[in-house]
Amino acid sequence: MKSLSLKNLAKTYFDAYKGEHVTAIRDVSLEVPAGEFVSIVGPSGCGKSTILNMVAGFIPHSGGDILVGGEAVKGPGPDRGVVFQSFALFPWKTVLDNVGFGPKMRGVPKAERDAIAREYLALAGLSHAADRYPNELSGGMQQRVGVVRALANQPDVLLMDEPFASVDAQTRMTLQDELSRIWEERRPTVVFITHDVPEAVFLANRVVVLSKGKVLAEVDVPISRPRVWDRLVADDQFKDLSNQVLALVRSA
Amino acid sequence: MNALLPLWSFVVRTSVKWPVLRTLAPFVPVVALWWAVAAWGPFPPAFFPSPPDVWTKFVTLMEKGILPEYLGDSVGRLAIGAAVGIGLGVPLGLWVGLSKGAHRALWPVLLFFQAIGDIAWLPILIIWFGFGLTTMTFVIVYTVLFPVILNTVLGVRSVRIELHRAAQSLGAPPWRILTEVVVPGALPNIMTGLRNGLGYGWRALIAAEMIVGTSGIGFLMFDARRAGSVTEIVLGMIVLGILWYIVDAWILAPIEQATGRRWGLVTQ
């Protein structure tokens, strides 16, 4: 696990159709120490997914620095694992082969990477689904595979782009419980993008509120762990923090 | 009504046991009608042969070795068309699908040449290459090639950008993305292109054999016209239908379904 730091990050692009420059990210600086879980929330169009895509290396940034463990990011790489809103599992690979894909790209032999994949599948309670194809699984199951596929490659930083936005409400809470448990066990560095305020507060050590391409506020979440919804649903500290963040997002 | 249920149950059980019956059953009324019309006799047998006539002809041509030889020639040409079509069409399609520049430059040209259908090339090909194998090979390869290219391009471009990104962020270099993401993602479309291409190619080949051929099923039929043997022409038509059914239903369709359906890329 390594730290992630964004220094005066900016993104402008030229809209050829409109014929003008558009500023998506103005000036964002953010420090995520190794092993910390940071949520970024904000209204639609605030640029939170743009930040994640730049950190992942999918799109170039036009100003500032992105450093992972002190080293500048150039393009996509296995040091930054990504979990997508659309799951992005390979439909032609079994669950086991999806999870073993990262190790396969590193040249890990078949038997060894299967063992790695099975270990991570067990972590998410997915051992029984190893030989299934993604389209045979429910949305919640698919995203569990998406999460462990990223984890199995042992990235320095885990980037999650609204990963639970397209599953139903009950499943979402289960997935949040599970992610919280897995994070407590493995302590990866996580940047979690969401527009769901309770989700952001429930999972994170710190919530960053984004507005119009800038950081509006940072809110620490000192709620004790392990965190499970059964306990936090009625927790006053959780409610107060959620309301505080919600007020900030609404003012954004 | 209830008396028919055991019969129905018998039909269901035998057709599950022998799936080929389900293919053959619809042809029973077709052949029966043909036979009835031939037997009824408004047309002379030399003009409208009956099923037994055609069967006798089939046996004769098999014994003489003409039908196996011509069939082999036609299928061999189709196989060459398929091989070149895949070998050339798939790489070209991958390239045009992946490269924005190549797509901009080549897509309109590809559509243009796709539109000049197969045998529309015959007049100029006969001048260039004469009556013979080169002309026929050109027509079949040309006909297979374009559907394969165009469908491969569509397949490549239908692979979602998230899958490219997921592979990249899991450490896949560009050539592994090609083999692990692009090719499997495009495979159902490639198979569809091949299936269509071979279907068109088969028809174009028969037409080319009729006009420029010296062997093959198309030649057999056209030669029979010269000799005035309607029986042989009908036999040729039946052979074409059966052969294509076998290639399509027993080889191409199962592959297409095995790739697409299990992965959820093709809906029923």
HADDOCK unambig.tbl for C-alpha pairs under 7 A between the chains (distance, minus, plus):
assign (segid A and resid 58 and name CA) (segid B and resid 165 and name CA) 6.89 0.50 0.50
assign (segid A and resid 76 and name CA) (segid B and resid 168 and name CA) 5.89 0.50 0.50
assign (segid A and resid 76 and name CA) (segid B and resid 169 and name CA) 5.32 0.50 0.50
assign (segid A and resid 77 and name CA) (segid B and resid 168 and name CA) 6.31 0.50 0.50
assign (segid A and resid 77 and name CA) (segid B and resid 169 and name CA) 4.77 0.50 0.50
assign (segid A and resid 77 and name CA) (segid B and resid 170 and name CA) 6.74 0.50 0.50
assign (segid A and resid 77 and name CA) (segid B and resid 171 and name CA) 5.47 0.50 0.50
assign (segid A and resid 78 and name CA) (segid B and resid 169 and name CA) 4.94 0.50 0.50
assign (segid A and resid 78 and name CA) (segid B and resid 170 and name CA) 4.77 0.50 0.50
assign (segid A and resid 78 and name CA) (segid B and resid 171 and name CA) 4.55 0.50 0.50
assign (segid A and resid 80 and name CA) (segid B and resid 169 and name CA) 6.47 0.50 0.50
assign (segid A and resid 81 and name CA) (segid B and resid 169 and name CA) 5.90 0.50 0.50
assign (segid A and resid 81 and name CA) (segid B and resid 170 and name CA) 6.64 0.50 0.50
assign (segid A and resid 82 and name CA) (segid B and resid 166 and name CA) 6.92 0.50 0.50
assign (segid A and resid 82 and name CA) (segid B and resid 169 and name CA) 6.58 0.50 0.50
assign (segid A and resid 88 and name CA) (segid B and resid 162 and name CA) 5.68 0.50 0.50
assign (segid A and resid 88 and name CA) (segid B and resid 163 and name CA) 5.39 0.50 0.50
assign (segid A and resid 88 and name CA) (segid B and resid 166 and name CA) 6.57 0.50 0.50
assign (segid A and resid 90 and name CA) (segid B and resid 163 and name CA) 6.85 0.50 0.50
assign (segid A and resid 91 and name CA) (segid B and resid 263 and name CA) 5.16 0.50 0.50
assign (segid A and resid 92 and name CA) (segid B and resid 184 and name CA) 6.84 0.50 0.50
assign (segid A and resid 92 and name CA) (segid B and resid 263 and name CA) 5.25 0.50 0.50
assign (segid A and resid 102 and name CA) (segid B and resid 170 and name CA) 4.75 0.50 0.50
assign (segid A and resid 102 and name CA) (segid B and resid 171 and name CA) 6.29 0.50 0.50
assign (segid A and resid 105 and name CA) (segid B and resid 171 and name CA) 5.98 0.50 0.50
assign (segid A and resid 105 and name CA) (segid B and resid 172 and name CA) 5.60 0.50 0.50
assign (segid A and resid 133 and name CA) (segid B and resid 263 and name CA) 6.56 0.50 0.50
assign (segid A and resid 135 and name CA) (segid B and resid 263 and name CA) 6.44 0.50 0.50
assign (segid A and resid 135 and name CA) (segid B and resid 264 and name CA) 5.68 0.50 0.50
assign (segid A and resid 153 and name CA) (segid B and resid 170 and name CA) 6.87 0.50 0.50
